[in-house]
Amino acid sequence: MAKKVKQQELSGAQDLYNFLFEACNIIRGPVSQDNFKDYITPLLYYKRISDVYDEEVEEALIASNGDEEYASLPEQHRFVIPDGCHWQDIRERSENLGSAIVEAMRKIEIANPDTLYGVLSIFSAQKWTDKKVLSDERIRNLIEHLSKRRLGNKDYPADLMGDAYEVLLKKFADDSKAQAGEFYTPRAVVRLLVRILDPQPGETVYDPACGSGGMLIEAIRYMHSDDLCCGSIFGQEKNVVNAAIAKMNLFLHGASDFNIMQGDTLRNPKILQNDALARFDCVIANPPFSLEKWGAKEWSTDKYGRNLWGTPSDSCGDYPWIQHMVCSMSFDKGRMAVVMPQGVLFRGNQDGEIRKKLVQSDLVEAVVTLGDKLFYGTQLSPCFLILRRKKPAEHSARILMIDGSRILTPKRAQNELSDADVDRLYELYANYADVEDFAKVVTLADIEAKDFSLSPNRYVEYHREEVKPYAEVKAEFLAAYETLKRCEARFVELINQ
């Protein structure tokens, strides 16, 4: 029964995705596919808000025996929609539709300063009002297309709506691979990391490079959207558009009372507590790989003390992200999962010195390398590190090395991790034991003996076939060759009869 329900949910999400992607096709041509999300995302959000508002009106009218004044009270609604700003109001406009949409979204933001301010207006008003790009006729077609379906909670529950939007984000990533890594992490990787961290209702979760919010959403999903998730979800994102998308994505998935900040996490972390870095039970991220000009000068005198083990070159910001995340872990239950390019496992110079201190801290529980062509926008093979403030006693002074480079499902353009692949990688982590060809538990002394390299392929024991002596192989070849000649002669004899 559960399997049937899941299949129905997937079918519903795919159907809604198809509907939303048709909206993309309406603006295809004047709008490049790289910019689809800048138009479809805010419009989808606007339509959802309006339809949810209408549902709340209907519920309030039923509860109040038709009292329209009661149904319009702000406390009956999750969001306030000012007069003239509802989706239907825009639908009734005959001209200057782009300007009308921009104005309506701006007023909705102002009316909801605690929840929506800066979320919709971050999408360029100039794009919407430039009739050389989008004519009134094309915007009208877009509005009428989205008006074909109600997108309220009763029509599409938050999970289903969010899943359809996630598929749409993936499509945006497919169409814009060069920039996709900024806002899209393969969901199979996200599921694996969240499963390993095992967040529990009531625990805090933080993503310092949250992109479209996928890791935070998966954490909420993992906790079955428990009420205790409210107020426990935090993220920061440098890109202003992606920060807005993260807020919308969380909303579309039914999340509430979350805190997403926009800004440069390495230069200006914004999620603080008593003027110090806030600390969280689960810290998870896929930061930009090998970020250049990330702020080494400021980092060397960081007022939050994040330069625990040193300041890397300004040409590569991988280890600053790791150090920031370590400083963001709570002192008791803190654990973290971070996706990185594999260079962090073996690079020398400042990175090598920092890696040495990281190993000696005994915070690292596991290192996992992944296969190639799994991530958009990079040719680098990724890995991820699992760190814990308090490792189990049997893991103390040890690190599990997993070579997962061959655990994937090959695809023509982009490789994937299937559900079975995710289960296999998780099983290797959970068992925390030696497995030929895949995993090896090593001591810190073992790592020191290899100059503090964290590359699993330097530790995992690989199966090697026994090599037969040359004389034996040659004798087998000659015997096979003689057999071949006899068979060929017999074949010629038969066909000449």
C-alpha positions in Angstrom: 0.0 0.0 0.0 2.8 2.4 1.0 4.6 1.7 -2.3 1.4 2.5 -4.3 1.0 5.8 -2.4 4.6 6.7 -3.2 4.1 5.9 -6.9 1.0 8.1 -6.9 3.0 10.9 -5.2 5.7 10.6 -7.8 3.2 10.6 -10.6 1.5 13.7 -9.2 4.8 15.5 -8.8 5.8 14.6 -12.4 2.4 15.8 -13.7 2.8 19.1 -11.9 6.4 19.4 -13.2 5.2 18.9 -16.7 2.6 21.7 -16.2 5.2 24.0 -14.8 7.7 23.3 -17.6 5.1 24.2 -20.1 5.2 27.7 -18.6 9.0 27.7 -19.4 8.1 26.9 -23.0 5.9 29.9 -23.2 8.8 32.3 -22.6 11.4 30.2 -24.4 13.0 32.3 -27.2 13.0 35.8 -25.8 14.2 34.4 -22.5 17.3 32.2 -22.4 17.0 28.9 -20.6 19.6 30.1 -18.1 17.1 32.7 -16.9 14.0 30.6 -16.8 14.2 30.3 -13.0 14.2 34.1 -12.6 10.7 34.3 -14.1 9.0 31.0 -13.3 10.1 30.8 -9.7 8.6 34.1 -8.4 5.5 33.7 -10.5 4.9 30.1 -9.2 5.4 31.5 -5.6 3.0 34.3 -6.2 0.3 32.0 -7.6 0.8 29.6 -4.7 0.4 32.4 -2.1 -2.8 33.6 -3.8 -4.4 30.2 -4.1 -3.5 29.3 -0.4 -5.1 32.7 0.6 -8.3 31.7 -1.3 -8.4 28.4 0.5 -8.1 30.1 3.8 -10.9 32.5 2.9 -13.1 29.5 2.1 -12.3 27.8 5.4 -13.0 31.0 7.3 -16.3 31.5 5.6 -17.4 28.0 6.5 -16.2 28.5 10.1 -18.0 31.8 10.4 -21.2 31.0 8.5 -20.3 33.3 5.6 -18.9 36.3 7.6 -16.7 37.9 4.9 -15.2 40.4 7.3 -14.1 37.6 9.5 -12.6 35.7 6.5 -10.5 38.8 5.5 -8.9 39.3 8.9 -5.0 38.9 8.8 -5.1 36.3 11.6 -7.0 33.9 9.2 -4.1 33.9 6.7 -0.6 32.9 6.6 0.2 35.8 4.3 -1.4 39.2 3.9 -2.4 40.1 0.3 -3.1 43.8 0.0 -6.0 45.1 -2.1 -5.4 44.9 -5.8 -2.4 42.5 -5.4 -4.1 39.1 -5.7 -3.3 36.9 -8.7 -6.8 37.4 -10.0 -6.3 41.2 -9.9 -3.3 40.8 -12.2 -5.2 38.4 -14.4 -7.9 41.1 -15.0 -5.3 43.7 -16.1 -5.2 44.4 -19.9 -1.8 46.1 -20.3 1.6 46.7 -18.6 1.3 43.3 -17.0 5.0 43.0 -16.2 4.8 46.3 -14.2 1.6 45.1 -12.5 3.3 41.8 -11.4 6.3 43.7 -10.0 4.2 46.2 -8.1 1.9 43.5 -6.7 4.9 41.4 -5.5 6.5 44.4 -4.0 3.4 45.3 -2.0 3.0 41.7 -0.8 6.5 41.8 0.5 5.9 45.1 2.4 2.7 43.7 3.9 4.6 40.6 5.2 8.0 42.0 6.4 8.8 39.1 8.7 8.4 36.4 6.2 8.5 37.7 2.6 10.5 40.9 2.5 13.2 40.7 -0.1 12.1 37.3 -1.4 10.1 38.3 -4.5 11.6 41.7 -5.3 15.1 40.2 -5.6 14.1 39.0 -9.1 14.9 41.7 -11.5 12.0 44.2 -12.1 13.8 45.3 -15.2 13.4 41.8 -16.7 9.6 41.8 -16.1 9.0 45.4 -17.4 11.2 45.2 -20.5 8.6 44.6 -23.3 11.4 43.9 -25.8 12.0 40.7 -23.8 8.5 39.8 -22.7 5.5 41.4 -24.4 2.2 41.8 -22.7 0.8 39.1 -24.9 3.5 36.6 -23.8 3.0 37.5 -20.1 -0.7 37.1 -20.6 -0.2 33.6 -22.0 2.0 32.8 -19.0 -0.6 34.0 -16.6 -3.4 32.2 -18.3 -1.4 29.0 -18.4 -0.7 29.0 -14.7 -4.4 30.0 -14.1 -5.5 26.6 -15.5 -4.8 25.0 -12.2 -5.3 25.9 -8.6 -2.0 25.5 -6.7 -3.3 25.6 -3.1 -2.5 23.1 -0.3 -5.7 21.2 -1.0 -4.8 20.8 -4.7 -1.1 20.1 -4.2 0.2 19.3 -0.7 3.4 21.0 0.2 5.6 17.9 -0.3 4.2 17.3 -3.7 4.5 20.9 -4.7 8.0 21.0 -3.4 9.0 17.8 -5.2 7.7 19.2 -8.5 9.7 22.3 -7.9 12.8 20.2 -7.2 12.4 18.5 -10.5 12.1 21.9 -12.2 15.3 23.0 -10.4 17.0 19.9 -11.7 15.8 20.8 -15.2 17.2 24.3 -14.8 20.4 22.6 -13.8 20.4 20.3 -16.9 19.9 23.4 -19.1 22.6 25.5 -17.4 25.3 23.1 -16.3 28.0 25.8 -16.1 26.2 27.5 -13.2 24.1 24.7 -11.8 26.5 23.8 -9.0 25.6 27.1 -7.4 22.1 26.0 -6.6 21.7 22.3 -7.2 23.3 19.4 -5.4 22.3 15.9 -6.7 19.5 14.8 -4.4 20.8 11.3 -3.9 24.0 12.8 -2.4 21.9 15.0 -0.2 19.8 12.0 1.0 22.9 10.1 1.8 24.5 12.9 3.9 21.3 13.6 5.8 20.9 9.9 6.5 24.4 9.7 7.9 23.9 12.8 10.1 20.5 11.4 11.3 19.0 14.7 12.5 16.2 14.3 15.1 13.2 16.5 15.8 14.2 19.3 18.0 17.8 19.4 16.8 19.2 22.4 14.9 20.3 22.1 11.3 22.6 24.6 9.5 23.8 24.9 5.9 26.3 27.8 5.5 26.2 27.6 1.7 22.5 26.6 1.3 22.0 27.3 -2.4 18.3 26.4 -3.2 17.8 24.9 0.3 17.9 21.3 -0.8 19.9 20.0 2.1 17.7 21.8 4.7 14.5 20.5 3.0 15.9 16.9 3.0 16.7 17.3 6.7 13.1 18.4 7.4 11.8 15.5 5.3 14.0 13.1 7.2 12.5 14.3 10.4 9.0 13.8 8.9 8.2 17.5 9.1 7.9 17.3 12.8 6.6 20.4 14.6 9.9 20.6 16.5 11.6 21.5 13.1 10.0 24.9 13.4 12.7 27.4 14.4 15.5 24.9 14.1 16.4 25.3 10.4 19.1 27.8 9.4 21.0 28.7 6.3 23.1 31.4 4.6 23.6 31.9 0.9 25.8 34.5 -0.9 23.9 34.6 -4.2 20.9 36.9 -3.7 18.7 35.0 -6.2 19.6 31.6 -4.8 18.9 32.9 -1.3 15.4 33.9 -2.4 14.9 30.6 -4.1 15.9 28.8 -0.9 13.2 30.6 1.0 10.6 29.9 -1.7 11.6 26.2 -1.9 11.3 25.8 1.9 7.9 27.4 1.8 6.7 25.3 -1.2 7.8 22.2 0.9 5.6 23.3 3.7 8.4 24.5 6.1 7.7 27.4 8.4 9.7 29.5 10.9 13.1 29.0 9.3 16.0 31.4 9.1 17.7 32.0 5.7 20.2 34.8 5.6 21.8 36.3 2.5 25.5 37.2 2.6 29.1 36.0 2.2 29.4 33.3 4.9 33.3 33.4 5.0 33.6 37.2 5.1 30.4 38.0 7.0 28.6 35.1 8.8 25.2 36.4 9.8 23.8 33.6 12.0 25.2 34.6 15.3 24.4 34.2 19.0 25.7 36.7 21.5 28.1 38.2 18.9 29.7 34.8 18.4 29.1 32.1 15.8 25.9 30.2 16.5 26.4 26.5 17.0 24.2 23.7 15.7 23.6 20.0 16.1 23.9 19.2 12.4 26.0 21.2 10.0 25.8 20.2 6.3 27.0 21.9 3.1 28.2 21.6 -0.5 30.2 24.9 -0.6 31.6 26.3 -3.9 34.6 24.1 -4.9 38.1 25.7 -4.6 36.7 29.3 -4.3 39.2 32.0 -5.4 39.5 35.4 -3.7 37.5 34.1 -0.7 38.9 36.6 1.8 42.2 35.3 3.1 43.3 38.7 4.5 40.2 39.0 6.7 40.4 35.4 7.7 43.9 35.7 9.2 42.5 37.9 11.9 38.9 36.5 12.0 37.1 37.9 15.0 35.1 34.6 15.3 38.2 32.5 15.7 37.5 30.4 12.7 41.1 30.2 11.6 41.5 27.3 14.0 44.3 25.6 12.0 45.6 28.4 9.8 44.8 30.6 6.7 45.0 29.0 3.3 46.0 30.8 0.1 43.4 33.2 -1.3 43.4 31.0 -4.5 41.5 28.2 -2.8 38.8 28.5 -0.1 38.1 24.8 0.6 39.6 24.6 4.1 38.1 27.9 5.3 34.6 26.3 4.7 35.7 23.2 6.7 37.0 25.3 9.5 33.9 27.5 9.6 31.7 24.4 9.8 33.8 22.9 12.5 33.4 26.1 14.5 29.6 25.9 13.9 29.2 22.5 15.5 27.7 22.3 18.9 30.0 21.1 21.7 28.0 18.0 22.6 26.0 16.5 19.8 27.6 18.4 16.9 28.3 16.6 13.7 28.9 17.7 10.2 29.0 16.5 6.6 30.7 18.5 3.9 31.1 17.9 0.2 34.5 18.9 -1.2 36.8 18.3 -4.2 39.2 15.5 -3.6 42.1 17.8 -3.6 41.5 18.6 0.0 42.5 15.0 0.8 46.1 15.3 -0.5 47.1 18.9 -1.4 50.2 20.3 0.2 51.5 23.6 1.5 49.0 25.5 3.7 46.2 22.9 3.0 48.6 20.1 4.0 49.3 21.8 7.3 45.7 22.4 8.0 44.8 18.9 7.1 47.4 17.6 9.5 45.8 19.5 12.4 42.4 18.4 11.3 43.4 14.8 11.5 45.1 15.3 14.9 42.0 16.9 16.3 40.3 13.4 16.0 37.1 15.0 14.8 37.1 13.2 11.4 35.0 10.0 11.5 34.9 9.1 7.8 36.1 10.1 4.4 34.2 9.0 1.3 35.3 9.5 -2.3 32.5 9.5 -5.0 32.6 8.7 -8.7 33.0 11.2 -11.5 30.3 13.1 -13.4 27.9 13.1 -10.5 27.9 16.9 -10.0 26.9 19.7 -12.3 29.3 22.4 -13.2 32.6 20.7 -12.3 34.9 18.1 -13.7 36.4 17.5 -10.3 35.6 14.2 -8.6 33.9 15.0 -5.2 34.3 13.5 -1.8 32.7 14.2 1.5 33.9 14.2 5.1 32.0 13.3 8.2 33.0 14.9 11.4 31.7 14.5 15.0 32.5 16.3 18.2 32.1 13.1 20.2 32.9 10.0 18.2 31.8 6.6 19.5 34.6 5.1 21.7 35.3 2.4 19.1 35.9 5.1 16.5 38.3 7.1 18.6 41.7 7.8 17.0 40.4 6.1 13.8 39.0 7.2 10.5 36.9 5.1 8.1 38.1 5.4 4.5 35.6 4.6 1.8 36.4 4.4 -1.9 33.0 4.9 -3.5 34.3 5.8 -6.9 32.8 2.7 -8.5 29.5 2.8 -6.7 27.3 4.7 -9.1 24.9 4.2 -12.0 26.4 5.3 -15.3 24.4 7.5 -17.5 25.2 9.0 -20.9 25.5 12.6 -19.9 25.5 12.6 -16.1 26.1 9.7 -13.8 23.7 9.1 -10.9 23.5 7.4 -7.5 20.6 5.1 -7.5 18.7 4.1 -4.3 20.7 0.9 -4.2 24.0 2.9 -4.6 22.9 5.2 -1.7 22.1 2.1 0.4 25.4 0.6 -0.4 27.4 3.7 0.6 25.4 4.1 3.8 25.9 0.4 4.6 29.7 0.9 4.3 29.6 3.9 6.6 27.3 2.3 9.2 29.3 -1.0 9.4 32.5 0.9 10.0 34.6 -2.1 9.0 37.2 -3.2 6.5 35.7 -4.3 3.2 38.0 -5.4 0.4 38.0 -3.0 -2.5 35.8 -0.5 -0.7 36.6 0.4 2.9 39.3 0.4 5.5 39.4 1.6 9.1 42.8 3.3 9.7 44.4 4.7 12.8 45.7 8.2 13.1 49.2 6.7 13.2 48.5 5.0 9.9 47.6 8.4 8.4 50.6 10.1 9.9 52.8 7.5 8.2 51.4 8.5 4.9 52.1 12.3 5.5 48.5 12.8 6.6 46.9 11.9 3.3 43.2 11.3 3.5 42.8 9.7 0.1 41.0 6.4 0.7 42.7 4.7 -2.3 46.0 4.9 -0.3 44.5 2.7 2.4 41.8 0.5 1.0 43.0 -3.0 0.2 42.1 -4.0 -3.3 41.7 -7.5 -4.6 44.4 -8.7 -6.9 44.1 -11.7 -9.1 46.9 -14.3 -8.8 49.3 -13.9 -11.7 50.2 -17.2 -13.3 53.8 -17.9 -14.3 54.7 -17.0 -17.9 55.6 -20.6 -18.9 52.2 -21.8 -17.7 50.2 -19.1 -19.6 52.3 -19.8 -22.7 51.6 -23.5 -22.5 47.8 -22.8 -22.1 47.9 -20.5 -25.1 49.7 -23.0 -27.4 47.3 -25.8 -26.3 44.3 -23.6 -27.2 45.9 -22.6 -30.5 46.4 -26.3 -31.4 42.8 -27.0 -30.6 41.7 -24.1 -32.7 43.7 -25.4 -35.7 42.1 -28.9 -35.4 38.6 -27.5 -35.2 39.3 -25.2 -38.2 40.6 -28.2 -40.2 37.6 -30.3 -39.3 35.3 -27.4 -40.3 37.0 -27.1 -43.7 36.7 -30.8 -44.2 32.9 -30.8 -43.4 32.0 -27.9 -45.8 34.0 -29.5 -48.7 32.1 -32.8 -48.4 
